[in-house]
Amino acid sequence: MPDADPFRPERWQMTGEQGPAPAAKRRTASGPRRGGRFLKGPVPWPWLQRAMHLPGRALAVGLMLWLLRGITGRRTVQFCLARATANGIPATTARRAIRALERAGLVAVVRRPGRGLEVTLLEIEAHTPEVK
């Protein structure tokens, strides 16, 4: 006479002959890429506070510099005025903004004729007075 109870858990026990179970699909921590640009941080708040007090488009140009830092992973980035123009900031305005950031002690700039600017983002102390 056959078993009256068809449920037998021992039928589903794995033996060494079957091999390993298939690997689960790996998920990345960041999830799927959605595309588009984003600002990679952290951007120091004292740096942003000082840049916020500068005239004109200095903050906007500063954020472009931080974007380049996030892309390259380096504190010194190459910045050409054509990049600012492509983002809607005229070259003369970007030039003034770089000078304002430099005077405020937020960046150091190396200028070479016929080449883009070599801009280094500087670290500032949290308790330094703000530039107006």
N, CA, C and O atoms as a printed pandas DataFrame, in Angstrom:
     atom_number atom_name residue_name chain_id  residue_number  x_coord  y_coord  z_coord
0              1         N          MET        A               1    0.833   -1.177    0.000
1              2        CA          MET        A               1    0.000    0.000    0.000
2              3         C          MET        A               1    0.881    1.244    0.000
3              4         O          MET        A               1    1.806    1.336    0.806
4              5         N          PRO        A               2    0.606    2.238   -0.917
5              6        CA          PRO        A               2    1.416    3.455   -0.958
6              7         C          PRO        A               2    1.219    4.308    0.280
7              8         O          PRO        A               2    0.261    4.157    1.038
8              9         N          ASP        A               3    2.179    5.218    0.446
9             10        CA          ASP        A               3    2.109    6.156    1.575
10            11         C          ASP        A               3    0.812    6.937    1.525
11            12         O          ASP        A               3    0.417    7.414    0.462
12            13         N          ALA        A               4    0.150    7.072    2.647
13            14        CA          ALA        A               4   -1.070    7.856    2.706
14            15         C          ALA        A               4   -0.760    9.346    2.698
15            16         O          ALA        A               4   -1.569   10.141    2.219
16            17         N          ASP        A               5    0.393    9.733    3.219
17            18        CA          ASP        A               5    0.768   11.152    3.286
18            19         C          ASP        A               5    1.776   11.451    2.171
19            20         O          ASP        A               5    2.912   10.982    2.254
20            21         N          PRO        A               6    1.397   12.234    1.099
21            22        CA          PRO        A               6    2.329   12.505    0.015
22            23         C          PRO        A               6    3.418   13.508    0.392
23            24         O          PRO        A               6    4.409   13.644   -0.325
24            25         N          PHE        A               7    3.242   14.203    1.502
25            26        CA          PHE        A               7    4.228   15.206    1.909
26            27         C          PHE        A               7    5.353   14.531    2.670
27            28         O          PHE        A               7    5.152   14.054    3.787
28            29         N          ARG        A               8    6.546   14.488    2.068
29            30        CA          ARG        A               8    7.710   13.890    2.710
30            31         C          ARG        A               8    8.878   14.874    2.562
31            32         O          ARG        A               8    9.476   14.943    1.488
32            33         N          PRO        A               9    9.217   15.630    3.603
33            34        CA          PRO        A               9   10.283   16.628    3.510
34            35         C          PRO        A               9   11.631   16.049    3.103
35            36         O          PRO        A               9   12.420   16.763    2.485
36            37         N          GLU        A              10   11.929   14.823    3.410
37            38        CA          GLU        A              10   13.237   14.253    3.077
38            39         C          GLU        A              10   13.465   14.196    1.572
39            40         O          GLU        A              10   14.609   14.088    1.129
40            41         N          ARG        A              11   12.408   14.266    0.783
41            42        CA          ARG        A              11   12.576   14.262   -0.677
42            43         C          ARG        A              11   13.293   15.524   -1.169
43            44         O          ARG        A              11   13.921   15.501   -2.228
44            45         N          TRP        A              12   13.208   16.607   -0.424
45            46        CA          TRP        A              12   13.803   17.880   -0.869
46            47         C          TRP        A              12   15.161   18.169   -0.248
47            48         O          TRP        A              12   15.709   19.245   -0.484
48            49         N          GLN        A              13   15.706   17.289    0.507
49            50        CA          GLN        A              13   17.030   17.499    1.074
50            51         C          GLN        A              13   18.060   17.423   -0.032
51            52         O          GLN        A              13   17.974   16.572   -0.916
52            53         N          MET        A              14   19.050   18.331    0.021
53            54        CA          MET        A              14   20.099   18.344   -0.995
54            55         C          MET        A              14   21.158   17.315   -0.651
55            56         O          MET        A              14   21.485   17.100    0.516
56            57         N          THR        A              15   21.667   16.709   -1.646
57            58        CA          THR        A              15   22.801   15.809   -1.472
58            59         C          THR        A              15   23.999   16.456   -2.130
59            60         O          THR        A              15   23.830   17.407   -2.893
60            61         N          GLY        A              16   25.188   15.984   -1.868
61            62        CA          GLY        A              16   26.406   16.544   -2.437
62            63         C          GLY        A              16   26.501   16.344   -3.934
63            64         O          GLY        A              16   27.310   17.017   -4.573
64            65         N          GLU        A              17   25.738   15.477   -4.519
65            66        CA          GLU        A              17   25.816   15.166   -5.939
66            67         C          GLU        A              17   25.198   16.252   -6.823
67            68         O          GLU        A              17   25.550   16.353   -7.998
68            69         N          GLN        A              18   24.315   17.040   -6.301
69            70        CA          GLN        A              18   23.577   17.996   -7.120
70            71         C          GLN        A              18   24.385   19.242   -7.473
71            72         O          GLN        A              18   24.029   19.943   -8.420
72            73         N          GLY        A              19   25.434   19.534   -6.762
73            74        CA          GLY        A              19   26.242   20.714   -7.053
74            75         C          GLY        A              19   25.737   21.933   -6.306
75            76         O          GLY        A              19   24.704   21.875   -5.639
76            77         N          PRO        A              20   26.454   23.023   -6.415
77            78        CA          PRO        A              20   26.069   24.234   -5.675
78            79         C          PRO        A              20   24.802   24.861   -6.261
79            80         O          PRO        A              20   24.462   24.670   -7.429
80            81         N          ALA        A              21   24.132   25.605   -5.413
81            82        CA          ALA        A              21   22.931   26.314   -5.850
82            83         C          ALA        A              21   23.340   27.464   -6.762
83            84         O          ALA        A              21   24.440   27.994   -6.603
84            85         N          PRO        A              22   22.503   27.867   -7.705
85            86        CA          PRO        A              22   22.867   28.985   -8.584
86            87         C          PRO        A              22   23.058   30.256   -7.777
87            88         O          PRO        A              22   22.341   30.516   -6.811
88            89         N          ALA        A              23   24.037   31.039   -8.193
89            90        CA          ALA        A              23   24.350   32.285   -7.489
90            91         C          ALA        A              23   23.215   33.283   -7.670
91            92         O          ALA        A              23   22.614   33.380   -8.740
92            93         N          ALA        A              24   22.940   34.012   -6.613
93            94        CA          ALA        A              24   21.903   35.047   -6.671
94            95         C          ALA        A              24   22.422   36.225   -7.480
95            96         O          ALA        A              24   23.629   36.469   -7.514
96            97         N          LYS        A              25   21.542   36.945   -8.121
97            98        CA          LYS        A              25   21.919   38.101   -8.917
98            99         C          LYS        A              25   22.450   39.190   -7.981
99           100         O          LYS        A              25   21.806   39.544   -6.993
100          101         N          ARG        A              26   23.630   39.711   -8.310
101          102        CA          ARG        A              26   24.252   40.729   -7.468
102          103         C          ARG        A              26   23.609   42.081   -7.702
103          104         O          ARG        A              26   23.346   42.481   -8.836
104          105         N          ARG        A              27   23.370   42.756   -6.631
105          106        CA          ARG        A              27   22.870   44.128   -6.714
106          107         C          ARG        A              27   23.985   45.068   -6.321
107          108         O          ARG        A              27   24.761   44.781   -5.410
108          109         N          THR        A              28   24.062   46.165   -6.991
109          110        CA          THR        A              28   25.051   47.169   -6.615
110          111         C          THR        A              28   24.451   48.056   -5.549
111          112         O          THR        A              28   23.233   48.206   -5.451
112          113         N          ALA        A              29   25.324   48.639   -4.755
113          114        CA          ALA        A              29   24.867   49.513   -3.677
114          115         C          ALA        A              29   24.170   50.752   -4.215
115          116         O          ALA        A              29   23.241   51.261   -3.589
116          117         N          SER        A              30   24.608   51.240   -5.363
117          118        CA          SER        A              30   24.046   52.479   -5.885
118          119         C          SER        A              30   22.787   52.240   -6.711
119          120         O          SER        A              30   22.086   53.197   -7.039
120          121         N          GLY        A              31   22.488   51.013   -7.051
121          122        CA          GLY        A              31   21.307   50.728   -7.855
122          123         C          GLY        A              31   21.583   50.981   -9.321
123          124         O          GLY        A              31   22.731   51.197   -9.712
124          125         N          PRO        A              32   20.563   50.957  -10.119
125          126        CA          PRO        A              32   20.774   51.150  -11.557
126          127         C          PRO        A              32   21.143   52.594  -11.869
127          128         O          PRO        A              32   20.697   53.521  -11.193
128          129         N          ARG        A              33   21.958   52.771  -12.897
129          130        CA          ARG        A              33   22.349   54.127  -13.297
130          131         C          ARG        A              33   21.199   54.790  -14.037
131          132         O          ARG        A              33   20.579   54.196  -14.919
132          133         N          ARG        A              34   20.936   56.000  -13.670
133          134        CA          ARG        A              34   19.851   56.729  -14.288
134          135         C          ARG        A              34   20.368   57.738  -15.312
135          136         O          ARG        A              34   19.581   58.317  -16.061
136          137         N          GLY        A              35   21.664   57.948  -15.350
137          138        CA          GLY        A              35   22.216   58.907  -16.300
138          139         C          GLY        A              35   22.129   60.322  -15.765
139          140         O          GLY        A              35   21.528   60.572  -14.720
140          141         N          GLY        A              36   22.724   61.225  -16.479
141          142        CA          GLY        A              36   22.695   62.629  -16.069
142          143         C          GLY        A              36   23.822   62.944  -15.100
143          144         O          GLY        A              36   24.437   62.050  -14.517
144          145         N          ARG        A              37   24.075   64.221  -14.944
145          146        CA          ARG        A              37   25.134   64.672  -14.057
146          147         C          ARG        A              37   24.601   64.878  -12.650
147          148         O          ARG        A              37   23.413   65.119  -12.438
148          149         N          PHE        A              38   25.511   64.775  -11.705
149          150        CA          PHE        A              38   25.176   65.057  -10.321
150          151         C          PHE        A              38   26.427   65.577   -9.630
151          152         O          PHE        A              38   27.545   65.325  -10.080
152          153         N          LEU        A              39   26.236   66.294   -8.551
153          154        CA          LEU        A              39   27.351   66.853   -7.795
154          155         C          LEU        A              39   27.767   65.834   -6.752
155          156         O          LEU        A              39   26.979   65.461   -5.883
156          157         N          LYS        A              40   29.012   65.386   -6.845
157          158        CA          LYS        A              40   29.512   64.379   -5.909
158          159         C          LYS        A              40   30.141   65.095   -4.729
159          160         O          LYS        A              40   30.988   65.969   -4.909
160          161         N          GLY        A              41   29.744   64.741   -3.563
161          162        CA          GLY        A              41   30.231   65.401   -2.364
162          163         C          GLY        A              41   31.209   64.526   -1.618
163          164         O          GLY        A              41   31.659   63.505   -2.139
164          165         N          PRO        A              42   31.530   64.901   -0.447
165          166        CA          PRO        A              42   30.979   66.044    0.262
166          167         C          PRO        A              42   31.652   67.356   -0.150
167          168         O          PRO        A              42   32.860   67.414   -0.384
168          169         N          VAL        A              43   30.846   68.385   -0.228
169          170        CA          VAL        A              43   31.348   69.736   -0.460
170          171         C          VAL        A              43   31.316   70.430    0.901
171          172         O          VAL        A              43   30.250   70.535    1.508
172          173         N          PRO        A              44   32.447   70.900    1.387
173          174        CA          PRO        A              44   32.480   71.499    2.730
174          175         C          PRO        A              44   31.551   72.710    2.839
175          176         O          PRO        A              44   31.586   73.611    2.001
176          177         N          TRP        A              45   30.740   72.715    3.863
177          178        CA          TRP        A              45   29.789   73.808    4.053
178          179         C          TRP        A              45   30.477   75.160    4.232
179          180         O          TRP        A              45   29.993   76.144    3.672
180          181         N          PRO        A              46   31.575   75.268    4.979
181          182        CA          PRO        A              46   32.243   76.579    5.082
182          183         C          PRO        A              46   32.683   77.111    3.716
183          184         O          PRO        A              46   32.631   78.317    3.474
184          185         N          TRP        A              47   33.116   76.215    2.824
185          186        CA          TRP        A              47   33.502   76.621    1.471
186          187         C          TRP        A              47   32.296   77.216    0.750
187          188         O          TRP        A              47   32.393   78.274    0.128
188          189         N          LEU        A              48   31.165   76.531    0.839
189          190        CA          LEU        A              48   29.942   77.013    0.184
190          191         C          LEU        A              48   29.466   78.328    0.788
191          192         O          LEU        A              48   29.038   79.224    0.062
192          193         N          GLN        A              49   29.536   78.450    2.109
193          194        CA          GLN        A              49   29.090   79.687    2.759
194          195         C          GLN        A              49   29.891   80.880    2.270
195          196         O          GLN        A              49   29.336   81.941    1.983
196          197         N          ARG        A              50   31.201   80.697    2.177
197          198        CA          ARG        A              50   32.033   81.803    1.716
198          199         C          ARG        A              50   31.726   82.127    0.252
199          200         O          ARG        A              50   31.679   83.298   -0.124
200          201         N          ALA        A              51   31.518   81.111   -0.568
201          202        CA          ALA        A              51   31.210   81.333   -1.985
202          203         C          ALA        A              51   29.844   81.993   -2.163
203          204         O          ALA        A              51   29.645   82.745   -3.117
204          205         N          MET        A              52   28.910   81.724   -1.267
205          206        CA          MET        A              52   27.572   82.326   -1.361
206          207         C          MET        A              52   27.613   83.837   -1.195
207          208         O          MET        A              52   26.749   84.546   -1.711
208          209         N          HIS        A              53   28.606   84.328   -0.482
209          210        CA          HIS        A              53   28.699   85.763   -0.226
210          211         C          HIS        A              53   29.432   86.517   -1.331
211          212         O          HIS        A              53   29.534   87.743   -1.284
212          213         N          LEU        A              54   29.934   85.801   -2.313
213          214        CA          LEU        A              54   30.667   86.451   -3.403
214          215         C          LEU        A              54   29.694   86.972   -4.453
215          216         O          LEU        A              54   28.598   86.433   -4.607
216          217         N          PRO        A              55   30.086   88.012   -5.170
217          218        CA          PRO        A              55   29.184   88.599   -6.167
218          219         C          PRO        A              55   29.080   87.755   -7.436
219          220         O          PRO        A              55   29.902   86.875   -7.692
220          221         N          GLY        A              56   28.054   88.048   -8.211
221          222        CA          GLY        A              56   27.888   87.453   -9.542
222          223         C          GLY        A              56   27.692   85.953   -9.523
223          224         O          GLY        A              56   26.980   85.412   -8.677
224          225         N          ARG        A              57   28.334   85.289  -10.467
225          226        CA          ARG        A              57   28.159   83.849  -10.665
226          227         C          ARG        A              57   29.272   83.032  -10.028
227          228         O          ARG        A              57   29.547   81.916  -10.468
228          229         N          ALA        A              58   29.917   83.572   -8.998
229          230        CA          ALA        A              58   31.037   82.876   -8.369
230          231         C          ALA        A              58   30.598   81.534   -7.793
231          232         O          ALA        A              58   31.320   80.546   -7.929
232          233         N          LEU        A              59   29.447   81.478   -7.161
233          234        CA          LEU        A              59   28.966   80.212   -6.601
234          235         C          LEU        A              59   28.705   79.196   -7.705
235          236         O          LEU        A              59   29.044   78.022   -7.559
236          237         N          ALA        A              60   28.109   79.634   -8.799
237          238        CA          ALA        A              60   27.817   78.720   -9.911
238          239         C          ALA        A              60   29.108   78.156  -10.500
239          240         O          ALA        A              60   29.188   76.960  -10.783
240          241         N          VAL        A              61   30.111   79.000  -10.685
241          242        CA          VAL        A              61   31.393   78.532  -11.214
242          243         C          VAL        A              61   32.063   77.618  -10.188
243          244         O          VAL        A              61   32.677   76.617  -10.558
244          245         N          GLY        A              62   31.950   77.953   -8.915
245          246        CA          GLY        A              62   32.497   77.090   -7.868
246          247         C          GLY        A              62   31.870   75.705   -7.884
247          248         O          GLY        A              62   32.561   74.703   -7.695
248          249         N          LEU        A              63   30.565   75.648   -8.110
249          250        CA          LEU        A              63   29.895   74.349   -8.182
250          251         C          LEU        A              63   30.346   73.559   -9.413
251          252         O          LEU        A              63   30.439   72.332   -9.365
252          253         N          MET        A              64   30.627   74.264  -10.518
253          254        CA          MET        A              64   31.182   73.571  -11.689
254          255         C          MET        A              64   32.547   72.975  -11.364
255          256         O          MET        A              64   32.877   71.875  -11.808
256          257         N          LEU        A              65   33.337   73.714  -10.581
257          258        CA          LEU        A              65   34.648   73.205  -10.189
258          259         C          LEU        A              65   34.510   71.967   -9.308
259          260         O          LEU        A              65   35.271   71.010   -9.455
260          261         N          TRP        A              66   33.534   71.983   -8.384
261          262        CA          TRP        A              66   33.308   70.809   -7.535
262          263         C          TRP        A              66   32.791   69.631   -8.359
263          264         O          TRP        A              66   33.097   68.480   -8.046
264          265         N          LEU        A              67   32.017   69.900   -9.399
265          266        CA          LEU        A              67   31.572   68.832  -10.299
266          267         C          LEU        A              67   32.782   68.182  -10.967
267          268         O          LEU        A              67   32.870   66.956  -11.036
268          269         N          LEU        A              68   33.714   69.000  -11.461
269          270        CA          LEU        A              68   34.926   68.471  -12.087
270          271         C          LEU        A              68   35.765   67.685  -11.092
271          272         O          LEU        A              68   36.363   66.668  -11.445
272          273         N          ARG        A              69   35.810   68.150   -9.855
273          274        CA          ARG        A              69   36.552   67.425   -8.818
274          275         C          ARG        A              69   35.933   66.049   -8.596
275          276         O          ARG        A              69   36.656   65.065   -8.440
276          277         N          GLY        A              70   34.621   65.970   -8.581
277          278        CA          GLY        A              70   33.956   64.685   -8.409
278          279         C          GLY        A              70   34.199   63.748   -9.581
279          280         O          GLY        A              70   34.323   62.536   -9.399
280          281         N          ILE        A              71   34.269   64.309  -10.790
281          282        CA          ILE        A              71   34.497   63.487  -11.983
282          283         C          ILE        A              71   35.932   62.960  -12.006
283          284         O          ILE        A              71   36.164   61.785  -12.287
284          285         N          THR        A              72   36.896   63.844  -11.706
285          286        CA          THR        A              72   38.305   63.455  -11.810
286          287         C          THR        A              72   38.845   62.802  -10.547
287          288         O          THR        A              72   39.793   62.019  -10.604
288          289         N          GLY        A              73   38.243   63.123   -9.410
289          290        CA          GLY        A              73   38.748   62.606   -8.144
290          291         C          GLY        A              73   39.973   63.352   -7.642
291          292         O          GLY        A              73   40.640   62.893   -6.714
292          293         N          ARG        A              74   40.276   64.496   -8.244
293          294        CA          ARG        A              74   41.447   65.286   -7.857
294          295         C          ARG        A              74   41.029   66.673   -7.413
295          296         O          ARG        A              74   40.020   67.215   -7.866
296          297         N          ARG        A              75   41.824   67.234   -6.521
297          298        CA          ARG        A              75   41.536   68.578   -6.040
298          299         C          ARG        A              75   41.928   69.641   -7.065
299          300         O          ARG        A              75   41.376   70.741   -7.048
300          301         N          THR        A              76   42.857   69.338   -7.944
301          302        CA          THR        A              76   43.260   70.263   -9.007
302          303         C          THR        A              76   42.616   69.806  -10.311
303          304         O          THR        A              76   42.783   68.663  -10.736
304          305         N          VAL        A              77   41.876   70.722  -10.937
305          306        CA          VAL        A              77   41.140   70.385  -12.160
306          307         C          VAL        A              77   41.486   71.385  -13.262
307          308         O          VAL        A              77   41.941   72.497  -12.992
308          309         N          GLN        A              78   41.263   70.970  -14.493
309          310        CA          GLN        A              78   41.439   71.857  -15.651
310          311         C          GLN        A              78   40.088   72.503  -15.946
311          312         O          GLN        A              78   39.084   71.808  -16.105
312          313         N          PHE        A              79   40.064   73.813  -16.018
313          314        CA          PHE        A              79   38.822   74.536  -16.275
314          315         C          PHE        A              79   39.032   75.473  -17.453
315          316         O          PHE        A              79   39.867   76.376  -17.402
316          317         N          CYS        A              80   38.268   75.250  -18.510
317          318        CA          CYS        A              80   38.345   76.166  -19.649
318          319         C          CYS        A              80   37.058   76.986  -19.675
319          320         O          CYS        A              80   35.999   76.513  -19.261
320          321         N          LEU        A              81   37.161   78.189  -20.153
321          322        CA          LEU        A              81   36.009   79.084  -20.154
322          323         C          LEU        A              81   34.913   78.601  -21.090
323          324         O          LEU        A              81   33.756   78.986  -20.924
324          325         N          ALA        A              82   35.245   77.774  -22.064
325          326        CA          ALA        A              82   34.229   77.212  -22.950
326          327         C          ALA        A              82   33.262   76.322  -22.171
327          328         O          ALA        A              82   32.087   76.224  -22.524
328          329         N          ARG        A              83   33.746   75.682  -21.128
329          330        CA          ARG        A              83   32.877   74.845  -20.286
330          331         C          ARG        A              83   31.821   75.715  -19.597
331          332         O          ARG        A              83   30.656   75.330  -19.496
332          333         N          ALA        A              84   32.240   76.882  -19.129
333          334        CA          ALA        A              84   31.289   77.799  -18.490
334          335         C          ALA        A              84   30.283   78.302  -19.516
335          336         O          ALA        A              84   29.091   78.396  -19.222
336          337         N          THR        A              85   30.752   78.625  -20.714
337          338        CA          THR        A              85   29.864   79.094  -21.780
338          339         C          THR        A              85   28.837   78.023  -22.123
339          340         O          THR        A              85   27.671   78.337  -22.360
340          341         N          ALA        A              86   29.259   76.758  -22.152
341          342        CA          ALA        A              86   28.337   75.661  -22.449
342          343         C          ALA        A              86   27.271   75.513  -21.366
343          344         O          ALA        A              86   26.200   74.962  -21.621
344          345         N          ASN        A              87   27.561   76.001  -20.159
345          346        CA          ASN        A              87   26.593   75.938  -19.062
346          347         C          ASN        A              87   25.846   77.253  -18.872
347          348         O          ASN        A              87   25.199   77.452  -17.843
348          349         N          GLY        A              88   25.925   78.150  -19.846
349          350        CA          GLY        A              88   25.135   79.375  -19.801
350          351         C          GLY        A              88   25.783   80.550  -19.094
351          352         O          GLY        A              88   25.111   81.544  -18.819
352          353         N          ILE        A              89   27.052   80.465  -18.798
353          354        CA          ILE        A              89   27.756   81.570  -18.143
354          355         C          ILE        A              89   28.742   82.153  -19.148
355          356         O          ILE        A              89   29.633   81.440  -19.611
356          357         N          PRO        A              90   28.605   83.430  -19.496
357          358        CA          PRO        A              90   29.537   84.037  -20.453
358          359         C          PRO        A              90   30.982   83.958  -19.962
359          360         O          PRO        A              90   31.238   83.941  -18.758
360          361         N          ALA        A              91   31.906   83.911  -20.891
361          362        CA          ALA        A              91   33.325   83.748  -20.554
362          363         C          ALA        A              91   33.833   84.873  -19.656
363          364         O          ALA        A              91   34.599   84.622  -18.725
364          365         N          THR        A              92   33.413   86.111  -19.926
365          366        CA          THR        A              92   33.886   87.225  -19.089
366          367         C          THR        A              92   33.357   87.105  -17.664
367          368         O          THR        A              92   34.064   87.413  -16.705
368          369         N          THR        A              93   32.118   86.657  -17.533
369          370        CA          THR        A              93   31.530   86.465  -16.200
370          371         C          THR        A              93   32.258   85.345  -15.465
371          372         O          THR        A              93   32.526   85.459  -14.269
372          373         N          ALA        A              94   32.575   84.270  -16.168
373          374        CA          ALA        A              94   33.297   83.151  -15.552
374          375         C          ALA        A              94   34.695   83.588  -15.122
375          376         O          ALA        A              94   35.185   83.175  -14.071
376          377         N          ARG        A              95   35.325   84.415  -15.931
377          378        CA          ARG        A              95   36.658   84.921  -15.598
378          379         C          ARG        A              95   36.604   85.741  -14.305
379          380         O          ARG        A              95   37.455   85.588  -13.429
380          381         N          ARG        A              96   35.586   86.619  -14.195
381          382        CA          ARG        A              96   35.418   87.415  -12.977
382          383         C          ARG        A              96   35.122   86.532  -11.772
383          384         O          ARG        A              96   35.609   86.789  -10.671
384          385         N          ALA        A              97   34.322   85.494  -11.984
385          386        CA          ALA        A              97   33.965   84.580  -10.894
386          387         C          ALA        A              97   35.191   83.827  -10.382
387          388         O          ALA        A              97   35.354   83.650   -9.175
388          389         N          ILE        A              98   36.050   83.384  -11.296
389          390        CA          ILE        A              98   37.283   82.694  -10.890
390          391         C          ILE        A              98   38.161   83.634  -10.068
391          392         O          ILE        A              98   38.736   83.233   -9.057
392          393         N          ARG        A              99   38.258   84.889  -10.511
393          394        CA          ARG        A              99   39.054   85.870   -9.756
394          395         C          ARG        A              99   38.469   86.097   -8.364
395          396         O          ARG        A              99   39.213   86.208   -7.389
396          397         N          ALA        A             100   37.132   86.166   -8.265
397          398        CA          ALA        A             100   36.479   86.363   -6.963
398          399         C          ALA        A             100   36.741   85.168   -6.046
399          400         O          ALA        A             100   37.016   85.344   -4.859
400          401         N          LEU        A             101   36.656   83.954   -6.593
401          402        CA          LEU        A             101   36.940   82.749   -5.791
402          403         C          LEU        A             101   38.398   82.740   -5.338
403          404         O          LEU        A             101   38.710   82.313   -4.226
404          405         N          GLU        A             102   39.272   83.206   -6.196
405          406        CA          GLU        A             102   40.697   83.255   -5.864
406          407         C          GLU        A             102   40.960   84.275   -4.761
407          408         O          GLU        A             102   41.687   83.986   -3.810
408          409         N          ARG        A             103   40.373   85.470   -4.883
409          410        CA          ARG        A             103   40.554   86.503   -3.854
410          411         C          ARG        A             103   39.978   86.072   -2.510
411          412         O          ARG        A             103   40.497   86.459   -1.463
412          413         N          ALA        A             104   38.910   85.273   -2.528
413          414        CA          ALA        A             104   38.285   84.817   -1.292
414          415         C          ALA        A             104   39.056   83.662   -0.646
415          416         O          ALA        A             104   38.715   83.233    0.456
416          417         N          GLY        A             105   40.080   83.162   -1.316
417          418        CA          GLY        A             105   40.885   82.089   -0.743
418          419         C          GLY        A             105   40.261   80.716   -0.913
419          420         O          GLY        A             105   40.612   79.784   -0.189
420          421         N          LEU        A             106   39.340   80.577   -1.857
421          422        CA          LEU        A             106   38.672   79.291   -2.077
422          423         C          LEU        A             106   39.379   78.440   -3.120
423          424         O          LEU        A             106   39.286   77.213   -3.087
424          425         N          VAL        A             107   40.085   79.082   -4.044
425          426        CA          VAL        A             107   40.800   78.357   -5.091
426          427         C          VAL        A             107   42.164   78.998   -5.316
427          428         O          VAL        A             107   42.384   80.165   -4.991
428          429         N          ALA        A             108   43.063   78.219   -5.874
429          430        CA          ALA        A             108   44.350   78.726   -6.353
430          431         C          ALA        A             108   44.377   78.433   -7.849
431          432         O          ALA        A             108   44.013   77.338   -8.278
432          433         N          VAL        A             109   44.809   79.411   -8.640
433          434        CA          VAL        A             109   44.748   79.288  -10.092
434          435         C          VAL        A             109   46.148   79.428  -10.693
435          436         O          VAL        A             109   46.920   80.312  -10.324
436          437         N          VAL        A             110   46.448   78.524  -11.634
437          438        CA          VAL        A             110   47.672   78.628  -12.434
438          439         C          VAL        A             110   47.216   78.944  -13.852
439          440         O          VAL        A             110   46.460   78.186  -14.461
440          441         N          ARG        A             111   47.691   80.082  -14.369
441          442        CA          ARG        A             111   47.301   80.518  -15.715
442          443         C          ARG        A             111   48.468   80.296  -16.669
443          444         O          ARG        A             111   49.597   80.703  -16.395
444          445         N          ARG        A             112   48.179   79.644  -17.793
445          446        CA          ARG        A             112   49.189   79.427  -18.834
446          447         C          ARG        A             112   48.610   79.914  -20.148
447          448         O          ARG        A             112   47.467   79.585  -20.467
448          449         N          PRO        A             113   49.362   80.688  -20.922
449          450        CA          PRO        A             113   48.845   81.203  -22.190
450          451         C          PRO        A             113   48.409   80.076  -23.132
451          452         O          PRO        A             113   49.128   79.096  -23.325
452          453         N          GLY        A             114   47.242   80.236  -23.700
453          454        CA          GLY        A             114   46.746   79.284  -24.680
454          455         C          GLY        A             114   46.219   77.984  -24.101
455          456         O          GLY        A             114   45.902   77.061  -24.850
456          457         N          ARG        A             115   46.120   77.894  -22.785
457          458        CA          ARG        A             115   45.630   76.674  -22.152
458          459         C          ARG        A             115   44.533   77.016  -21.165
459          460         O          ARG        A             115   44.353   78.176  -20.793
460          461         N          GLY        A             116   43.803   75.998  -20.746
461          462        CA          GLY        A             116   42.778   76.197  -19.731
462          463         C          GLY        A             116   43.416   76.515  -18.385
463          464         O          GLY        A             116   44.624   76.369  -18.201
464          465         N          LEU        A             117   42.587   76.949  -17.461
465          466        CA          LEU        A             117   43.085   77.278  -16.130
466          467         C          LEU        A             117   43.280   75.998  -15.333
467          468         O          LEU        A             117   42.484   75.064  -15.430
468          469         N          GLU        A             118   44.338   75.967  -14.552
469          470        CA          GLU        A             118   44.564   74.864  -13.621
470          471         C          GLU        A             118   44.115   75.369  -12.257
471          472         O          GLU        A             118   44.791   76.191  -11.640
472          473         N          VAL        A             119   42.974   74.877  -11.790
473          474        CA          VAL        A             119   42.349   75.394  -10.576
474          475         C          VAL        A             119   42.423   74.344   -9.479
475          476         O          VAL        A             119   42.025   73.196   -9.675
476          477         N          THR        A             120   42.935   74.749   -8.322
477          478        CA          THR        A             120   42.999   73.867   -7.161
478          479         C          THR        A             120   41.986   74.350   -6.142
479          480         O          THR        A             120   42.022   75.508   -5.727
480          481         N          LEU        A             121   41.084   73.471   -5.737
481          482        CA          LEU        A             121   40.108   73.787   -4.696
482          483         C          LEU        A             121   40.815   73.714   -3.346
483          484         O          LEU        A             121   41.400   72.687   -3.003
484          485         N          LEU        A             122   40.760   74.793   -2.587
485          486        CA          LEU        A             122   41.469   74.868   -1.317
486          487         C          LEU        A             122   40.554   74.507   -0.161
487          488         O          LEU        A             122   39.342   74.718   -0.213
488          489         N          GLU        A             123   41.154   73.960    0.878
489          490        CA          GLU        A             123   40.410   73.689    2.101
490          491         C          GLU        A             123   40.459   74.949    2.950
491          492         O          GLU        A             123   41.487   75.620    3.031
492          493         N          ILE        A             124   39.334   75.260    3.580
493          494        CA          ILE        A             124   39.312   76.437    4.452
494          495         C          ILE        A             124   38.859   75.999    5.829
495          496         O          ILE        A             124   38.202   74.971    5.988
496          497         N          GLU        A             125   39.214   76.780    6.800
497          498        CA          GLU        A             125   38.832   76.489    8.183
498          499         C          GLU        A             125   37.386   76.919    8.413
499          500         O          GLU        A             125   36.917   77.883    7.807
500          501         N          ALA        A             126   36.696   76.216    9.272
501          502        CA          ALA        A             126   35.287   76.492    9.541
502          503         C          ALA        A             126   35.086   77.833   10.245
503          504         O          ALA        A             126   34.038   78.459   10.087
504          505         N          HIS        A             127   36.069   78.279   11.014
505          506        CA          HIS        A             127   35.894   79.496   11.802
506          507         C          HIS        A             127   36.465   80.745   11.145
507          508         O          HIS        A             127   36.536   81.791   11.790
508          509         N          THR        A             128   36.872   80.669    9.883
509          510        CA          THR        A             128   37.419   81.853    9.225
510          511         C          THR        A             128   36.293   82.828    8.905
511          512         O          THR        A             128   35.173   82.402    8.622
512          513         N          PRO        A             129   36.570   84.121    8.946
513          514        CA          PRO        A             129   35.520   85.110    8.651
514          515         C          PRO        A             129   35.097   85.043    7.186
515          516         O          PRO        A             129   35.887   84.715    6.301
516          517         N          GLU        A             130   33.851   85.357    6.969
517          518        CA          GLU        A             130   33.298   85.313    5.599
518          519         C          GLU        A             130   33.676   86.567    4.831
519          520         O          GLU        A             130   33.780   87.642    5.420
520          521         N          VAL        A             131   33.878   86.450    3.550
521          522        CA          VAL        A             131   34.226   87.570    2.687
522          523         C          VAL        A             131   32.941   88.152    2.123
523          524         O          VAL        A             131   32.071   87.413    1.663
524          525         N          LYS        A             132   32.818   89.469    2.158
525          526        CA          LYS        A             132   31.609   90.094    1.617
526          527         C          LYS        A             132   31.940   90.955    0.444
527          528         O          LYS        A             132   31.048   91.565   -0.146
